[in-house]
Amino acid sequence: MNQLTSYAFELAQQGFKVFPLQANSKRPVTDHGYLDATDNVVQIGEWFDNDRHYNIGLQLADTNMVVIDIDQHGHGNGIEVLKNWQRRGMKLIPAYAEQTPHKGLHYFFKTNQKLSDKVIVPSVELKTKQIMIAPSELDGKAYQPIKGDDLDQLTLLPEWLLNLITSQKGVRTTLQNHLYKSWAGKLLDQLVTGTQQGQRNIYLTSLLGKLLRTGCDGDTAYSLLFFANEHLTPPLPDQEVNIIFKSLMRRETQKRGDKFG
């Protein structure tokens, strides 16, 4: 039994629900992603076959667990944000934490509040639905526990951070200029502009097609698709977004096979 399979069983025996992610990826194996998560060891045994090396997704939804996701790439440095908070007396001290393959941090907390996924500040996000967990791997590097060893002994989300999360209001800034907007710029705008309720499936399918035509990685397209869905009112259920992604990816794979086969 490989390490990933062994730990999936261990989590299930502790009462945590897990689900499989593609090897070396954040993409779910099943159509409904974290909604298929289970602590049933028979199902887990069928998923986490020794030869598959699937990554492990941990369900956060319908639990009292949340994760603060701190990045060090992209448009900000979450570590510097933490340092700035600490200088102001706003300490974030988890009982359990992991380091991600790209030197980010996942701080695990518990809360009695009903919260939703949210960007707190650039490079620091609140995760409330799902999270990839050690010893899963990306780009040949593993998620690693760096503090604590027990998800049952989490500390409460600090009151100051809870207040920050719940008091934030969405702000949209309109740039009043007449600069030429590139195709890529229009695509980025489309990620947040949304569409009418009856057009959400068509909108996300079209958007995903455009994202894939940029040549971006499948994991990137998957993350951006969920980002766009979060800006819809109301968002589609996650399982529907997963179905859209899997369906279009199958079509794209088939088209490329026909083209080069």
N, C-alpha and C positions, 0 to 999 in steps of 0.2 A: 504494500500500500504506500503510495507516494505521500509526501508531506502535505500537499494541498488536500488530498482526499482525507487524510487522517485528521486534519484540523477542521474540515467541514463536519465530520462526524462529531468531533469534540464540541464544536459550537452547538450542534443540534442537541447533544446530550445535556448541555447546560440550558436548553430551552430557547436558544436563539434560532431564528429562521434564516436560512441561506438559500442562494440560488446560483446557478452556474453562469459564468461569463466566458466568452471565447478565450482560448489560450493567447496570452500576450496582448490582451485587449480589454476594454471596458464594455464591449457590446454583449448583451445578454444572449444566451443560447436559446432560451424559450421565447415564445411570441409575446408573453405578457411581462417579461422581465421580473422585477422584484415582486410583482403581484403573484408570481408562481412560487415565491419563497416558501420553504417548509422546514419543519424540524423532524419530518418523517425519515427515519434512517434507511428505509427500503428505497424510497424515491431518491434520496441522496446517493445511495449506492449505485443506482442506475445512471444518475447523472455523472458522478465523478469517477468514471472508469479510470483505471491506472494508466492507460495509454493516452488519455486525452489531455491531461494536465490543465484542465479548466481552471480559470481564476475563480475566486470566491467573492460573491456579492453578499453583503449583509443587509437584511431588511431593517430599516429604521422606522418606517411607517407603522402606525398602530403599536408602537412601543414608547417608552419614555426617553429613548436615546436620541440625541442629535449630535452632529459632528460640525466642528468649525474647521473649514478647509482653508489652509493658508498656503498660498502659492508664492513662488519666487521667480516666476517667468511671466511673459505677457506684458500687461500694462501697469504693473506695480510690483512692489516687493512687500509681501505680507509680513516678513520677519521684521522689517523696519516699522511697519504699522504696530506690531506687538511691542517693540521697544518704545515707540512713542507713547502707546497706551500706558506702559509700565512707568515711564517717567512722570506721567500724570496721575499715578496711583491707581490705575485701572489694570489690575493684575489678572492674567488668565492662566490659571494653574490647574491642569487636568490631572486626574488620577491615572488615566490611561491615554497614551498618545502613540502615534506611528509616524515614521518618516516615509514619504513617498519616493518613488524611483527618481523623481526630478528635484529632490531636495526640498519638497514642500512638507507640510505638517498636517496631520489630522488629529485634532483634539476632541476626544469623546467626552460628552457630558450627559447628564440626565436632566429632565425638566418636567414639571407638571402642566406646563402651558402647551396649548395646541398651536404649533408654529408651522410655517411653510418655507420651502426653499427660498433663499434670499441672498442677494449680493449686499453684504453689510457695507463694505467699502471695496474699491477695486483691489483684487488679490486676496480678499478675505470673504468667504461665503459660508452661509448656514446651510447644511444638508439635513433634510428631514425625511427623505424617502428611502434612500439606499446609499451604500458606500462600498467601494472595493476595499478588501481588508487583507492584511498580511496572512500568509506569505505569498500572495498573488504577485505576479511579475508583469512589468511593462518594459519593452526594449531590453530584455535580458537582465533587468535589475528588479529586486524584490522590495515590496513594502516591508518595513521592519518595525517591530515594537521598540520604542525608545524609552518608555516610562510605563511601569505597571505591567501586570500580566493577567488582569481579571476584569472582564467587561461587566461583571456583577457588582463591582465596587466603585462605580463612577461617582464623581462629585457633581453637585448641582451647578447648572449654568449660572454664572455670577449675575447678581441682580442688576449691576450696572450695564452688562451686555444685553440682558433681556430687555431692559428699558430702552436701550439704543435700538434694538431690533424692532420692538413693537411700536416705537414712536416715529420711526422713519416713514416718510410719505414719498411716494413716487414723484419724481420731478422730471418733466420733459423740457428740454431746452431746444428752441428753434433757432437755428443760425440764419440770420437775416442777411443773406448775401446772394450774389448771382454767379458764384463760381461754377465753372463747368463741372458737371457731375459724371464721373466715369461709370461704365457698366458695373464695375466692382462696388463703387459707391452706392449705386442704386440698389444693388443686391444687399449691401449692409443695411440700408434704410429699410428694405423689405423685411428684414429679420425682426424689426420692432414695430412696424406699422400695423400689422395684423390684417384682419378681414372680417366680414360679417359672419354671424354664427352659422348660417347655412352653407357657407363656402369653405369651412375650415379644412376639410379633407383635401379638397382640390387645391387650396392655397398651400398647404404643407407639402403635398406631392410635387407641385410645380416648383416650390422653393428648393426642395431636396434635389430635384433634377438640375437646377441651376448650380447648386453647391457642388454637386458631383462633376459638373462640366468644368469647374475651375481646376479640377485635378487634385483637389484636397484629399487627404487621407480619410478613409471611411469612418474612423473614430471621431475625427474632427467634424465631419458632416453630421454624424449622430448627435454629438453634443450641441451643435448649432441648431439642429432641428428641434431639440427639446427646449433650447433657449427661446426660439421663435414661438413655440407652443405656449410657453409661460406668459408671452405677451398677448395671447388671444383672450378674449372675454366672451364666454368662459373658455379656459383651455380644454383641449380634448383629453380624455382619459389617457394615461400613459400607455395602456395596452394598445390603444388605437394608433398612437404615434409609433410604437414598436412595429405594428403590422404594416404601416405605411413604409417604414424604413426597410423592413425585410422584403416586402413585395418589390419595391423599386430596385433594391440591390440585386435581387434575383434576376430581374429584367435586364439590368445593366450588365451583369455577369454573362447572361445568355447572349446579349447583343455583341459583346466583345468576343465571345467565343465564336459566334457566327462570322464575325468580321475577320478574325485571324485564324480560324480553324481550316 
